[in-house]
């Protein structure tokens, strides 16, 4: 979560199926309070107009690494 970009609009919490359990909005800033319920679906990241959310999914990103000749392995 990029605190310098977030304006606390709450879209992240709104689109998240587990928003009430994951997201908290305080002082015009969203923050993750509990990642235990996050499925890394990336809906919050896609809906954030300020690009304040970055989701790391190493188990997927590693699976689809590109080789030198840009073939997916």
C-alpha positions in Angstrom: 0.0 0.0 0.0 1.5 3.3 -1.1 0.5 5.8 1.5 1.5 8.7 -0.7 -1.0 7.7 -3.4 -4.0 6.4 -1.4 -6.8 8.9 -0.9 -8.9 6.6 1.3 -11.8 6.3 -1.2 -12.6 2.8 -0.1 -12.9 1.1 -3.5 -10.5 -1.6 -2.4 -12.7 -2.5 0.5 -15.9 -2.2 -1.6 -14.8 -4.7 -4.3 -13.2 -7.2 -2.0 -15.3 -10.2 -1.1 -13.7 -10.2 2.3 -13.3 -6.4 2.5 -14.7 -6.0 6.0 -12.2 -8.5 7.3 -9.2 -7.3 5.3 -9.4 -3.5 4.8 -9.7 -0.6 7.2 -10.0 3.0 6.2 -8.7 5.5 8.8 -7.8 9.2 8.3 -8.4 9.1 4.5 -6.0 6.1 4.2 -6.7 2.5 3.5 -4.6 -0.2 5.1 -4.7 -4.0 5.3 -5.6 -5.2 8.8 -5.6 -8.9 8.1 -4.1 -10.7 5.1 -5.3 -14.1 6.4 -8.5 -13.8 4.4 -6.9 -12.4 1.2 -7.1 -14.6 -1.9 -4.8 -12.4 -3.9 -7.5 -12.0 -6.6 -6.2 -8.5 -7.4 -9.6 -6.9 -7.6 -8.6 -4.2 -5.2 -5.4 -3.4 -7.2 -7.4 -3.3 -10.5 -10.0 -0.9 -9.0 -7.5 1.5 -7.4 -7.5 4.6 -9.6 -4.5 5.9 -7.7 -2.4 2.8 -8.3 -1.7 2.7 -4.6 -2.0 -1.1 -4.2 0.6 -3.7 -5.3 -0.1 -7.4 -4.8 2.8 -9.7 -4.8 2.0 -13.3 -5.9 5.3 -15.0 -6.1 3.7 -18.5 -6.4 2.1 -17.3 -9.7 4.8 -15.0 -11.0 7.5 -17.6 -10.5 5.4 -20.2 -12.4 5.1 -18.0 -15.4 8.7 -16.7 -15.7 9.9 -15.9 -19.2 13.0 -17.4 -20.6 15.7 -15.5 -22.5 13.8 -15.9 -25.8 10.5 -14.7 -24.1 8.9 -18.2 -24.0 6.8 -18.8 -20.9 8.1 -21.8 -18.9 
